[in-house]
Amino acid sequence: MNNRLQCMERLVELFEQYSGDDNALDRKEFRAMMEKELQGKVDTSDVDKIFGKLDKNDDGKLDLDEYIKIIGLLIKHIHCKKTGKGCGK
């Protein structure tokens, strides 16, 4: 299995691990996942901002569709921190 596929499978496993029985991440579950799995990569103060951006239907939870958007935001955030480019949008 190639590395990219393994990474994608791991992201699905993380969602399943943290989301609980309702198959959605509430703010507390999301914070726990971000703090444990991305230690040092995302500032704790950014976690609530990220959650708010992703919770498009404003139900206080991230379903799988909303969670998938995390990947792009995290890639952009890490790139910005690493290079200082693309941080404004």
N, CA, C and O atoms as a Tinker XYZ file with bonds, in Angstrom:
   356  protein
     1  N      0.856000   -1.178000    0.000000    73     2
     2  CA     0.000000    0.000000    0.000000    64     1     3
     3  C      0.899000    1.237000    0.000000    63     2     4     5
     4  O      1.887000    1.300000    0.732000    81     3
     5  N      0.546000    2.206000   -0.823000    73     3     6
     6  CA     1.417000    3.383000   -0.889000    64     5     7
     7  C      1.186000    4.307000    0.308000    63     6     8     9
     8  O      0.174000    4.225000    1.003000    81     7
     9  N      2.146000    5.169000    0.515000    73     7    10
    10  CA     2.158000    6.042000    1.688000    64     9    11
    11  C      0.954000    6.989000    1.735000    63    10    12    13
    12  O      0.396000    7.220000    2.808000    81    11
    13  N      0.548000    7.540000    0.582000    73    11    14
    14  CA    -0.588000    8.471000    0.564000    64    13    15
    15  C     -1.880000    7.777000    0.961000    63    14    16    17
    16  O     -2.689000    8.339000    1.699000    81    15
    17  N     -2.073000    6.571000    0.480000    73    15    18
    18  CA    -3.272000    5.814000    0.838000    64    17    19
    19  C     -3.273000    5.500000    2.331000    63    18    20    21
    20  O     -4.312000    5.585000    2.985000    81    19
    21  N     -2.125000    5.142000    2.863000    73    19    22
    22  CA    -2.016000    4.890000    4.302000    64    21    23
    23  C     -2.355000    6.148000    5.100000    63    22    24    25
    24  O     -3.032000    6.071000    6.126000    81    23
    25  N     -1.892000    7.292000    4.635000    73    23    26
    26  CA    -2.201000    8.555000    5.318000    64    25    27
    27  C     -3.704000    8.827000    5.307000    63    26    28    29
    28  O     -4.278000    9.232000    6.319000    81    27
    29  N     -4.331000    8.603000    4.161000    73    27    30
    30  CA    -5.775000    8.839000    4.075000    64    29    31
    31  C     -6.541000    7.880000    4.980000    63    30    32    33
    32  O     -7.500000    8.280000    5.641000    81    31
    33  N     -6.124000    6.625000    5.010000    73    31    34
    34  CA    -6.780000    5.659000    5.889000    64    33    35
    35  C     -6.603000    6.051000    7.345000    63    34    36    37
    36  O     -7.524000    5.892000    8.146000    81    35
    37  N     -5.442000    6.556000    7.693000    73    35    38
    38  CA    -5.191000    6.985000    9.068000    64    37    39
    39  C     -6.091000    8.154000    9.454000    63    38    40    41
    40  O     -6.570000    8.218000   10.587000    81    39
    41  N     -6.325000    9.080000    8.523000    73    39    42
    42  CA    -7.218000   10.209000    8.798000    64    41    43
    43  C     -8.644000    9.739000    9.061000    63    42    44    45
    44  O     -9.328000   10.281000    9.929000    81    43
    45  N     -9.093000    8.737000    8.318000    73    43    46
    46  CA   -10.427000    8.169000    8.555000    64    45    47
    47  C    -10.458000    7.481000    9.919000    63    46    48    49
    48  O    -11.423000    7.624000   10.669000    81    47
    49  N     -9.401000    6.738000   10.236000    73    47    50
    50  CA    -9.327000    6.062000   11.533000    64    49    51
    51  C     -9.382000    7.077000   12.682000    63    50    52    53
    52  O    -10.035000    6.832000   13.696000    81    51
    53  N     -8.705000    8.199000   12.524000    73    51    54
    54  CA    -8.735000    9.239000   13.568000    64    53    55
    55  C    -10.146000    9.776000   13.764000    63    54    56    57
    56  O    -10.592000    9.957000   14.897000    81    55
    57  N    -10.847000   10.031000   12.667000    73    55    58
    58  CA   -12.220000   10.497000   12.777000    64    57    59
    59  C    -13.057000    9.492000   13.547000    63    58    60    61
    60  O    -13.796000    9.859000   14.461000    81    59
    61  N    -12.941000    8.228000   13.179000    73    59    62
    62  CA   -13.712000    7.173000   13.844000    64    61    63
    63  C    -13.334000    7.046000   15.312000    63    62    64    65
    64  O    -14.197000    6.826000   16.162000    81    63
    65  N    -12.060000    7.181000   15.611000    73    63    66
    66  CA   -11.578000    7.055000   16.988000    64    65    67
    67  C    -12.123000    8.163000   17.889000    63    66    68    69
    68  O    -12.545000    7.893000   19.014000    81    67
    69  N    -12.118000    9.393000   17.410000    73    67    70
    70  CA   -12.496000   10.526000   18.245000    64    69    71
    71  C    -13.971000   10.892000   18.158000    63    70    72    73
    72  O    -14.478000   11.578000   19.046000    81    71
    73  N    -14.667000   10.459000   17.127000    73    71    74
    74  CA   -16.038000   10.942000   16.918000    64    73    75
    75  C    -17.085000   10.279000   17.798000    63    74    76    77
    76  O    -18.153000   10.853000   18.011000    81    75
    77  N    -16.819000    9.115000   18.304000    73    75    78
    78  CA   -17.789000    8.472000   19.181000    64    77    79
    79  C    -18.965000    7.884000   18.427000    63    78    80    81
    80  O    -18.918000    7.719000   17.208000    81    79
    81  N    -20.019000    7.569000   19.163000    73    79    82
    82  CA   -21.177000    6.849000   18.617000    64    81    83
    83  C    -21.997000    7.669000   17.631000    63    82    84    85
    84  O    -22.680000    7.094000   16.783000    81    83
    85  N    -21.951000    8.987000   17.716000    73    83    86
    86  CA   -22.789000    9.817000   16.848000    64    85    87
    87  C    -22.138000   10.110000   15.492000    63    86    88    89
    88  O    -22.718000   10.808000   14.660000    81    87
    89  N    -20.921000    9.569000   15.273000    73    87    90
    90  CA   -20.214000    9.720000   14.006000    64    89    91
    91  C    -20.011000   11.201000   13.642000    63    90    92    93
    92  O    -20.106000   11.583000   12.476000    81    91
    93  N    -19.733000   12.013000   14.652000    73    91    94
    94  CA   -19.433000   13.428000   14.462000    64    93    95
    95  C    -18.530000   13.875000   15.608000    63    94    96    97
    96  O    -18.579000   13.316000   16.704000    81    95
    97  N    -17.717000   14.874000   15.348000    73    95    98
    98  CA   -16.824000   15.421000   16.373000    64    97    99
    99  C    -17.444000   16.672000   16.976000    63    98   100   101
   100  O    -17.721000   17.637000   16.265000    81    99
   101  N    -17.665000   16.656000   18.295000    73    99   102
   102  CA   -18.066000   17.901000   18.932000    64   101   103
   103  C    -16.798000   18.707000   19.231000    63   102   104   105
   104  O    -15.689000   18.234000   18.983000    81   103
   105  N    -16.957000   19.892000   19.749000    73   103   106
   106  CA   -15.806000   20.779000   19.978000    64   105   107
   107  C    -14.771000   20.125000   20.903000    63   106   108   109
   108  O    -13.570000   20.232000   20.658000    81   107
   109  N    -15.225000   19.460000   21.946000    73   107   110
   110  CA   -14.318000   18.815000   22.904000    64   109   111
   111  C    -13.541000   17.676000   22.236000    63   110   112   113
   112  O    -12.331000   17.550000   22.427000    81   111
   113  N    -14.232000   16.857000   21.460000    73   111   114
   114  CA   -13.574000   15.742000   20.757000    64   113   115
   115  C    -12.576000   16.275000   19.726000    63   114   116   117
   116  O    -11.478000   15.740000   19.572000    81   115
   117  N    -12.976000   17.330000   19.030000    73   115   118
   118  CA   -12.099000   17.931000   18.028000    64   117   119
   119  C    -10.840000   18.485000   18.681000    63   118   120   121
   120  O     -9.733000   18.277000   18.185000    81   119
   121  N    -11.012000   19.188000   19.791000    73   119   122
   122  CA    -9.856000   19.739000   20.512000    64   121   123
   123  C     -8.920000   18.627000   20.978000    63   122   124   125
   124  O     -7.703000   18.740000   20.830000    81   123
   125  N     -9.476000   17.558000   21.537000    73   123   126
   126  CA    -8.657000   16.428000   22.001000    64   125   127
   127  C     -7.861000   15.827000   20.842000    63   126   128   129
   128  O     -6.676000   15.526000   20.982000    81   127
   129  N     -8.525000   15.656000   19.699000    73   127   130
   130  CA    -7.847000   15.094000   18.530000    64   129   131
   131  C     -6.718000   16.009000   18.062000    63   130   132   133
   132  O     -5.601000   15.551000   17.822000    81   131
   133  N     -7.009000   17.288000   17.936000    73   131   134
   134  CA    -6.014000   18.235000   17.437000    64   133   135
   135  C     -4.814000   18.329000   18.382000    63   134   136   137
   136  O     -3.667000   18.337000   17.936000    81   135
   137  N     -5.081000   18.400000   19.678000    73   135   138
   138  CA    -3.995000   18.542000   20.635000    64   137   139
   139  C     -3.126000   17.300000   20.690000    63   138   140   141
   140  O     -1.904000   17.406000   20.792000    81   139
   141  N     -3.734000   16.127000   20.626000    73   139   142
   142  CA    -2.959000   14.884000   20.728000    64   141   143
   143  C     -2.262000   14.543000   19.421000    63   142   144   145
   144  O     -1.078000   14.206000   19.419000    81   143
   145  N     -2.973000   14.626000   18.326000    73   143   146
   146  CA    -2.448000   14.141000   17.057000    64   145   147
   147  C     -1.555000   15.147000   16.343000    63   146   148   149
   148  O     -0.719000   14.755000   15.528000    81   147
   149  N     -1.713000   16.429000   16.629000    73   147   150
   150  CA    -0.933000   17.460000   15.935000    64   149   151
   151  C     -0.106000   18.291000   16.898000    63   150   152   153
   152  O      0.016000   19.506000   16.747000    81   151
   153  N      0.448000   17.631000   17.871000    73   151   154
   154  CA     1.234000   18.323000   18.893000    64   153   155
   155  C      2.257000   19.250000   18.256000    63   154   156   157
   156  O      3.119000   18.817000   17.493000    81   155
   157  N      2.148000   20.532000   18.582000    73   155   158
   158  CA     3.113000   21.506000   18.118000    64   157   159
   159  C      2.897000   22.010000   16.703000    63   158   160   161
   160  O      3.581000   22.941000   16.278000    81   159
   161  N      1.976000   21.429000   15.968000    73   159   162
   162  CA     1.749000   21.847000   14.577000    64   161   163
   163  C      0.660000   22.907000   14.459000    63   162   164   165
   164  O      0.663000   23.700000   13.517000    81   163
   165  N     -0.265000   22.924000   15.405000    73   163   166
   166  CA    -1.352000   23.897000   15.392000    64   165   167
   167  C     -1.450000   24.500000   16.785000    63   166   168   169
   168  O     -1.491000   23.782000   17.784000    81   167
   169  N     -1.486000   25.823000   16.839000    73   167   170
   170  CA    -1.619000   26.500000   18.130000    64   169   171
   171  C     -2.980000   26.186000   18.732000    63   170   172   173
   172  O     -3.987000   26.150000   18.025000    81   171
   173  N     -3.006000   25.960000   20.032000    73   171   174
   174  CA    -4.250000   25.668000   20.727000    64   173   175
   175  C     -5.280000   26.769000   20.501000    63   174   176   177
   176  O     -6.476000   26.494000   20.401000    81   175
   177  N     -4.823000   27.995000   20.422000    73   175   178
   178  CA    -5.751000   29.110000   20.219000    64   177   179
   179  C     -6.422000   29.057000   18.845000    63   178   180   181
   180  O     -7.481000   29.654000   18.649000    81   179
   181  N     -5.819000   28.356000   17.908000    73   179   182
   182  CA    -6.387000   28.245000   16.560000    64   181   183
   183  C     -7.457000   27.157000   16.454000    63   182   184   185
   184  O     -8.232000   27.148000   15.498000    81   183
   185  N     -7.507000   26.252000   17.415000    73   183   186
   186  CA    -8.415000   25.116000   17.332000    64   185   187
   187  C     -9.875000   25.574000   17.256000    63   186   188   189
   188  O    -10.629000   25.074000   16.422000    81   187
   189  N    -10.282000   26.505000   18.105000    73   187   190
   190  CA   -11.670000   26.983000   18.076000    64   189   191
   191  C    -11.986000   27.713000   16.776000    63   190   192   193
   192  O    -13.094000   27.603000   16.252000    81   191
   193  N    -11.016000   28.453000   16.258000    73   191   194
   194  CA   -11.212000   29.146000   14.988000    64   193   195
   195  C    -11.423000   28.135000   13.859000    63   194   196   197
   196  O    -12.309000   28.300000   13.019000    81   195
   197  N    -10.607000   27.103000   13.855000    73   195   198
   198  CA   -10.721000   26.064000   12.826000    64   197   199
   199  C    -12.071000   25.375000   12.938000    63   198   200   201
   200  O    -12.745000   25.159000   11.931000    81   199
   201  N    -12.468000   25.031000   14.155000    73   199   202
   202  CA   -13.759000   24.367000   14.365000    64   201   203
   203  C    -14.891000   25.243000   13.836000    63   202   204   205
   204  O    -15.776000   24.761000   13.129000    81   203
   205  N    -14.862000   26.518000   14.178000    73   203   206
   206  CA   -15.904000   27.435000   13.733000    64   205   207
   207  C    -15.988000   27.540000   12.221000    63   206   208   209
   208  O    -17.083000   27.618000   11.663000    81   207
   209  N    -14.844000   27.543000   11.555000    73   207   210
   210  CA   -14.829000   27.603000   10.092000    64   209   211
   211  C    -15.406000   26.343000    9.469000    63   210   212   213
   212  O    -16.053000   26.401000    8.424000    81   211
   213  N    -15.173000   25.214000   10.107000    73   211   214
   214  CA   -15.592000   23.939000    9.534000    64   213   215
   215  C    -17.045000   23.593000    9.816000    63   214   216   217
   216  O    -17.684000   22.902000    9.023000    81   215
   217  N    -17.571000   24.068000   10.942000    73   215   218
   218  CA   -18.948000   23.739000   11.331000    64   217   219
   219  C    -19.927000   24.617000   10.549000    63   218   220   221
   220  O    -20.524000   25.544000   11.096000    81   219
   221  N    -20.076000   24.309000    9.278000    73   219   222
   222  CA   -20.860000   25.149000    8.365000    64   221   223
   223  C    -22.348000   25.173000    8.711000    63   222   224   225
   224  O    -23.001000   26.199000    8.522000    81   223
   225  N    -22.894000   24.067000    9.211000    73   223   226
   226  CA   -24.326000   24.053000    9.536000    64   225   227
   227  C    -24.600000   24.501000   10.970000    63   226   228   229
   228  O    -25.746000   24.482000   11.418000    81   227
   229  N    -23.558000   24.900000   11.684000    73   227   230
   230  CA   -23.684000   25.505000   13.017000    64   229   231
   231  C    -24.392000   24.606000   14.030000    63   230   232   233
   232  O    -25.143000   25.092000   14.876000    81   231
   233  N    -24.152000   23.289000   13.944000    73   231   234
   234  CA   -24.785000   22.385000   14.896000    64   233   235
   235  C    -23.871000   22.005000   16.056000    63   234   236   237
   236  O    -24.246000   21.200000   16.909000    81   235
   237  N    -22.667000   22.587000   16.089000    73   235   238
   238  CA   -21.736000   22.290000   17.172000    64   237   239
   239  C    -20.995000   20.989000   17.000000    63   238   240   241
   240  O    -20.338000   20.516000   17.928000    81   239
   241  N    -21.094000   20.398000   15.809000    73   239   242
   242  CA   -20.428000   19.130000   15.532000    64   241   243
   243  C    -19.866000   19.147000   14.122000    63   242   244   245
   244  O    -20.362000   19.855000   13.245000    81   243
   245  N    -18.822000   18.355000   13.920000    73   243   246
   246  CA   -18.261000   18.182000   12.591000    64   245   247
   247  C    -18.593000   16.783000   12.101000    63   246   248   249
   248  O    -18.146000   15.790000   12.676000    81   247
   249  N    -19.383000   16.711000   11.031000    73   247   250
   250  CA   -19.656000   15.412000   10.425000    64   249   251
   251  C    -18.490000   15.070000    9.498000    63   250   252   253
   252  O    -17.538000   15.844000    9.394000    81   251
   253  N    -18.552000   13.946000    8.838000    73   251   254
   254  CA   -17.436000   13.510000    8.005000    64   253   255
   255  C    -17.146000   14.504000    6.885000    63   254   256   257
   256  O    -15.980000   14.775000    6.599000    81   255
   257  N    -18.170000   15.049000    6.248000    73   255   258
   258  CA   -17.950000   16.021000    5.176000    64   257   259
   259  C    -17.221000   17.262000    5.691000    63   258   260   261
   260  O    -16.322000   17.779000    5.029000    81   259
   261  N    -17.608000   17.728000    6.857000    73   259   262
   262  CA   -16.952000   18.901000    7.442000    64   261   263
   263  C    -15.520000   18.550000    7.869000    63   262   264   265
   264  O    -14.606000   19.360000    7.714000    81   263
   265  N    -15.337000   17.360000    8.399000    73   263   266
   266  CA   -14.015000   16.890000    8.826000    64   265   267
   267  C    -13.043000   16.815000    7.653000    63   266   268   269
   268  O    -11.868000   17.155000    7.794000    81   267
   269  N    -13.526000   16.375000    6.505000    73   267   270
   270  CA   -12.662000   16.243000    5.331000    64   269   271
   271  C    -12.023000   17.584000    4.982000    63   270   272   273
   272  O    -10.893000   17.622000    4.495000    81   271
   273  N    -12.719000   18.657000    5.220000    73   271   274
   274  CA   -12.192000   19.991000    4.919000    64   273   275
   275  C    -11.011000   20.347000    5.811000    63   274   276   277
   276  O    -10.220000   21.228000    5.475000    81   275
   277  N    -10.888000   19.662000    6.952000    73   275   278
   278  CA    -9.767000   19.893000    7.859000    64   277   279
   279  C     -8.446000   19.658000    7.139000    63   278   280   281
   280  O     -7.473000   20.380000    7.357000    81   279
   281  N     -8.417000   18.655000    6.291000    73   279   282
   282  CA    -7.176000   18.268000    5.638000    64   281   283
   283  C     -6.594000   19.459000    4.871000    63   282   284   285
   284  O     -5.421000   19.796000    5.032000    81   283
   285  N     -7.411000   20.081000    4.048000    73   283   286
   286  CA    -6.932000   21.227000    3.289000    64   285   287
   287  C     -6.511000   22.385000    4.175000    63   286   288   289
   288  O     -5.482000   23.015000    3.931000    81   287
   289  N     -7.305000   22.669000    5.207000    73   287   290
   290  CA    -6.956000   23.762000    6.111000    64   289   291
   291  C     -5.656000   23.493000    6.857000    63   290   292   293
   292  O     -4.839000   24.396000    7.044000    81   291
   293  N     -5.471000   22.253000    7.280000    73   291   294
   294  CA    -4.251000   21.914000    8.012000    64   293   295
   295  C     -3.028000   21.977000    7.109000    63   294   296   297
   296  O     -1.968000   22.447000    7.524000    81   295
   297  N     -3.171000   21.506000    5.879000    73   295   298
   298  CA    -2.054000   21.581000    4.938000    64   297   299
   299  C     -1.671000   23.046000    4.720000    63   298   300   301
   300  O     -0.491000   23.397000    4.734000    81   299
   301  N     -2.663000   23.878000    4.521000    73   299   302
   302  CA    -2.405000   25.304000    4.311000    64   301   303
   303  C     -1.768000   25.933000    5.545000    63   302   304   305
   304  O     -0.826000   26.716000    5.426000    81   303
   305  N     -2.276000   25.596000    6.730000    73   303   306
   306  CA    -1.760000   26.145000    7.980000    64   305   307
   307  C     -0.301000   25.726000    8.197000    63   306   308   309
   308  O      0.534000   26.554000    8.563000    81   307
   309  N      0.001000   24.461000    7.976000    73   307   310
   310  CA     1.367000   23.961000    8.171000    64   309   311
   311  C      2.305000   24.604000    7.146000    63   310   312   313
   312  O      3.430000   24.981000    7.475000    81   311
   313  N      1.836000   24.723000    5.916000    73   311   314
   314  CA     2.638000   25.379000    4.878000    64   313   315
   315  C      2.938000   26.826000    5.263000    63   314   316   317
   316  O      4.066000   27.298000    5.115000    81   315
   317  N      1.931000   27.513000    5.752000    73   315   318
   318  CA     2.092000   28.906000    6.158000    64   317   319
   319  C      3.120000   29.021000    7.282000    63   318   320   321
   320  O      4.009000   29.870000    7.229000    81   319
   321  N      2.998000   28.174000    8.291000    73   319   322
   322  CA     3.921000   28.207000    9.427000    64   321   323
   323  C      5.348000   27.915000    8.966000    63   322   324   325
   324  O      6.309000   28.514000    9.447000    81   323
   325  N      5.459000   26.987000    8.031000    73   323   326
   326  CA     6.773000   26.545000    7.568000    64   325   327
   327  C      7.437000   27.565000    6.647000    63   326   328   329
   328  O      8.641000   27.801000    6.749000    81   327
   329  N      6.659000   28.172000    5.749000    73   327   330
   330  CA     7.230000   29.032000    4.712000    64   329   331
   331  C      6.919000   30.512000    4.877000    63   330   332   333
   332  O      7.612000   31.360000    4.316000    81   331
   333  N      5.870000   30.827000    5.653000    73   331   334
   334  CA     5.421000   32.207000    5.766000    64   333   335
   335  C      4.636000   32.685000    4.566000    63   334   336   337
   336  O      4.324000   33.871000    4.458000    81   335
   337  N      4.313000   31.772000    3.659000    73   335   338
   338  CA     3.580000   32.128000    2.441000    64   337   339
   339  C      2.157000   31.600000    2.510000    63   338   340   341
   340  O      1.895000   30.569000    3.131000    81   339
   341  N      1.241000   32.315000    1.866000    73   339   342
   342  CA    -0.155000   31.874000    1.782000    64   341   343
   343  C     -0.912000   31.958000    3.088000    63   342   344   345
   344  O     -1.873000   31.219000    3.302000    81   343
   345  N     -0.488000   32.846000    3.956000    73   343   346
   346  CA    -1.092000   32.918000    5.290000    64   345   347
   347  C     -2.302000   33.830000    5.381000    63   346   348   349
   348  O     -3.040000   33.762000    6.363000    81   347
   349  N     -2.529000   34.677000    4.395000    73   347   350
   350  CA    -3.553000   35.682000    4.529000    64   349   351
   351  C     -4.936000   35.275000    4.133000    63   350   352   353
   352  O     -5.884000   36.006000    4.419000    81   351
   353  N     -5.105000   34.147000    3.487000    73   351   354
   354  CA    -6.432000   33.807000    2.947000    64   353   355
   355  C     -7.006000   32.581000    3.571000    63   354   356
   356  O     -8.112000   32.170000    3.222000    81   355
